[in-house]
């Protein structure tokens, strides 16, 4: 059996093309890394460090890649300076040694005809084979709905989100809600739970969101993320690219 060390996630259209961000989760030694596969985001990623020679306990933080950030800034990309050293993400404790650390979100806007070209990813849909697993969701999202991926870090055994502490989610059609786990050398597990949510009852933090343009003409795709608000304040929130 092949040991999985990467999870890749993407929203696909009816032609098999990725729409919005394509996300990658990688297990490396005592760590996990979450990043959006784009050339212009300055290497922004969520690092999950397990206990090792640098950290007595685990540490979760959002950080830029010091090799990629200067070039991205030279190209006019705005990156918070605080991210160069890392901003801590505490995570929400769900059970003994289980933490909700991040949420990815793709909204129905990505599949709307008015954003037909702007929402297309510049990254090909990655192949899920060998050491890779994940999801290419080609389900048509309903009006004002989103596809969410909730990421959980746990010790000793994998933990998938089942007790949702701020909403009652729905499974997307027949698609299995559990993805993973990945494991690392620190005895940690990373799991992904796939959920269908209403944007009316679960709008998410307001800070990272911008008004949608009327059409493709003035739309620009961005990688946007940060800490949440309210019950989401201690997790890393990554909504879909904003136009």
C-alpha positions in Angstrom: 0.0 0.0 0.0 1.3 3.5 -1.0 1.8 5.8 2.0 -0.1 9.0 1.2 1.9 12.2 1.8 -0.1 14.8 -0.2 -3.8 15.9 -0.4 -4.9 18.0 -3.4 -8.2 19.8 -3.6 -9.9 21.7 -6.4 -13.3 22.7 -7.7 -13.7 21.5 -11.3 -16.2 22.5 -14.0 -18.1 20.3 -16.4 -15.0 20.3 -18.7 -12.6 19.1 -16.0 -10.9 22.5 -15.6 -10.0 23.9 -12.2 -11.9 26.9 -11.0 -10.6 29.1 -8.2 -7.7 28.0 -6.1 -6.0 24.6 -6.2 -4.8 23.7 -2.7 -2.1 21.3 -1.7 -1.5 19.8 1.8 1.9 18.1 2.2 3.4 15.9 5.0 7.1 16.5 5.6 9.0 15.0 8.5 7.3 16.4 11.7 5.3 19.0 9.8 2.3 19.6 7.5 2.1 22.5 5.0 -1.0 23.9 3.3 -0.5 26.2 0.2 -2.4 27.4 -2.8 -0.6 26.3 -6.0 -0.1 29.7 -7.6 3.1 31.5 -8.8 2.0 35.0 -7.6 1.0 34.5 -4.0 4.4 35.0 -2.4 4.5 31.5 -1.0 1.9 32.2 1.6 1.2 29.0 3.5 -0.1 27.5 6.7 2.6 25.6 8.6 1.7 22.9 11.1 4.9 22.1 13.1 4.9 19.1 15.5 7.2 18.8 18.5 10.8 18.7 17.2 14.2 20.3 17.9 12.8 23.8 17.3 9.4 23.5 19.0 8.8 21.9 22.3 5.1 21.7 21.5 3.2 22.1 18.3 2.9 25.4 16.5 0.5 26.5 13.8 1.2 29.7 11.8 0.6 31.5 8.5 3.8 32.5 6.8 5.3 33.7 3.5 8.1 31.9 1.7 11.2 34.1 2.1 12.4 33.0 -1.3 9.2 33.9 -3.1 7.9 36.9 -1.2 10.4 39.6 -2.5 9.6 38.7 -6.2 5.9 38.7 -5.5 6.1 42.2 -3.9 8.2 43.4 -6.9 5.3 42.3 -9.1 2.9 44.4 -7.2 1.4 41.7 -5.0 0.4 42.9 -1.5 1.7 40.7 1.3 1.4 41.6 5.0 4.9 42.2 6.5 3.9 40.3 9.6 3.6 37.1 7.6 7.4 37.1 6.9 8.0 36.0 10.5 4.7 34.1 10.9 1.4 34.8 12.5 0.2 32.2 15.0 -3.0 30.2 14.5 -4.2 28.8 17.8 -6.8 26.5 16.3 -10.1 25.5 18.0 -9.8 22.5 20.3 -12.5 20.0 19.4 -11.4 17.1 21.6 -8.4 16.0 23.6 -5.5 16.6 21.3 -7.6 17.5 18.3 -7.7 21.0 16.7 -9.6 22.7 13.9 -6.9 24.8 12.3 -8.2 25.9 8.9 -11.1 26.1 6.5 -10.9 26.3 2.7 -14.0 27.6 0.8 -15.1 27.6 -2.8 -18.3 29.5 -3.5 -21.0 29.2 -6.2 -19.6 32.4 -7.8 -16.8 30.4 -9.3 -19.2 28.4 -11.5 -21.4 31.4 -12.5 -21.5 32.2 -16.3 -20.7 35.9 -15.6 -17.2 34.8 -14.2 -16.7 32.1 -16.8 -13.1 33.2 -17.7 -12.0 35.1 -14.5 -12.7 32.1 -12.3 -10.6 29.7 -14.3 -7.5 28.6 -12.5 -4.2 29.0 -14.2 -3.1 25.7 -12.7 -4.1 22.4 -14.4 -6.3 20.0 -12.4 -3.7 17.8 -10.5 -3.7 14.1 -10.9 -4.7 12.0 -7.9 -2.4 9.0 -8.0 0.5 7.4 -6.2 1.2 9.3 -3.0 -1.5 11.8 -3.7 -5.2 11.7 -2.7 -7.9 14.4 -2.4 -10.9 15.7 -4.3 -11.8 17.2 -7.7 -15.3 18.3 -7.0 -17.4 18.8 -10.2 -20.7 19.1 -8.4 -22.7 22.2 -9.4 -22.9 24.3 -6.3 -26.4 25.7 -5.5 -27.4 29.4 -5.3 -25.6 31.1 -2.4 -23.8 27.8 -1.3 -20.2 26.9 -0.8 -18.0 23.9 -0.7 -15.9 23.9 2.5 -12.9 21.8 3.6 -12.3 21.8 7.3 -8.8 20.7 8.3 -8.2 19.0 11.7 -4.9 18.2 13.4 -4.8 15.5 16.0 -2.5 13.2 17.9 -2.5 9.4 18.2 -5.5 8.9 15.9 -7.2 10.7 13.0 -10.2 12.9 13.8 -12.8 14.1 11.3 -15.2 16.9 12.1 -18.6 15.4 13.1 -19.8 17.7 15.9 -20.1 21.0 14.1 -19.9 23.7 16.7 -21.5 26.6 14.7 -23.5 25.1 11.9 -25.3 22.0 10.6 -23.5 21.0 7.4 -24.6 18.9 4.5 -22.8 16.2 2.6 -22.3 17.0 -1.1 -24.3 14.5 -3.1 -22.8 11.1 -2.7 -19.3 12.5 -2.3 -17.6 11.0 0.9 -17.1 13.7 3.5 -13.8 12.2 4.9 -10.5 12.8 3.1 -7.1 11.6 4.5 -5.5 11.1 6.9 -2.0 12.2 6.3 0.6 11.4 9.0 3.9 12.8 10.0 6.9 11.7 12.1 5.7 13.6 15.2 2.7 11.2 15.5 0.2 13.8 14.2 -2.7 13.2 11.8 -4.2 15.7 9.4 -7.7 15.1 8.1 -10.0 17.0 5.7 -13.8 17.0 6.1 -15.8 18.0 2.9 -19.0 19.9 3.7 -21.7 21.8 1.7 -22.8 25.0 3.5 -25.2 27.8 2.9 -23.7 31.3 2.6 -26.8 32.8 4.1 -26.4 30.9 7.4 -22.6 30.6 7.2 -21.3 33.7 5.5 -17.8 33.5 7.0 -15.6 36.4 8.2 -16.3 39.8 6.5 -12.7 41.1 6.4 -11.3 39.0 3.6 -14.3 39.4 1.3 -14.8 42.1 -1.4 -17.9 42.9 -3.5 -18.2 40.8 -6.6 -17.8 42.7 -10.0 -20.7 42.6 -12.5 -18.8 40.6 -15.1 -15.4 39.2 -16.2 -14.1 42.4 -17.6 -12.8 43.9 -14.4 -12.4 40.7 -12.4 -9.1 39.8 -10.9 -8.4 36.5 -9.1 -6.6 36.8 -5.7 -5.4 34.5 -3.0 -7.0 35.8 0.2 -6.8 34.5 3.8 -6.3 35.3 7.4 -7.7 34.6 10.8 -11.5 34.4 11.1 -14.0 36.1 13.3 -16.3 35.1 16.2 -16.2 31.3 16.5 -13.8 31.2 13.6 -11.3 33.7 15.2 -8.7 31.0 16.1 -8.6 29.2 12.7 -7.0 30.1 9.4 -9.7 31.1 7.0 -9.1 30.8 3.2 -12.1 31.8 1.1 -12.0 31.2 -2.7 -10.0 33.7 -4.8 -11.8 37.1 -4.8 -12.5 38.9 -8.0 
